[in-house]
Amino acid sequence: GENVEQHPSTLSVQEGDSAVIKCTYSDSASNYFPWYKQELGKGPQLIIDIRSNVGEKKDQRIAVTLNKTAKHFSLHITETQPEDSAVYFCAASMSNTGKLIFGQGTTLQVKP
Amino acid sequence: GAVVSQHPSRVICKSGTSVKIECRSLDFQATTMFWYRQFPKQSLMLMATSNEGSKATYEQGVEKDKFLINHASLTLSTLTVTSAHPEDSSFYICSARKAGGNNNEQFFGPGTRLTVL
């Protein structure tokens, strides 16, 4: 089955700096890669996603890149703000099952 | 929108009792709902896939007789934790996939914190 590895587990940056979180997946049939932000005691919120026919997608300060050959994808947050502090999860999914397999999560701390 | 609600948000129960958690899609119909469990400082682990009108599909290692799932309508799925024990204490999160929508995208509920004494 699919396996998703996420690094780093914790990331601390200064406000205004960029943050990068990386994930690798094992199943080449995966074709949907969402990123979620989870605040303490809440459910995960989709922040951006990418499909396997696209290499890069950007939404304001957030961007995601996908390298299908290497089977890895990354989340880039620019101009970080304290409110970006949360746990971020990557996930991978195949369209035939729709099941999401999550990475281990990254705790991002943005210091003011 | 694509709003998913869960009820209750928190529940405390005694060991041996059963607890039912509801997951509702408020503004869309969901042919498929998923149930996840999340222990503190860990990732989300898929427990089961719930399809409207049919039996749920459980992930390996998840006891179907302990975690009863019912998806009776296109907007409601329920998870019942039967004979709960302290090790069942966790954060339970559901998600829903839109009927006729993007096959992959899931909309998550706010979660239910279960504490078994």
Interface residues (C-beta under 8 A of the other chain):
Chain A: N31 Y32 P34 Y36 G41 K42 G43 P44 Q45 L46 D49 R51 F89 S93 S95 T97 G98 K99 L100 I101 F102 G103 Q104 G105
Chain B: V4 Q6 T32 F34 Q42 S43 L44 M45 L46 T49 I93 S95 R97 N103 N104 E105 Q106 F107 F108 G109 P110 G111 R113
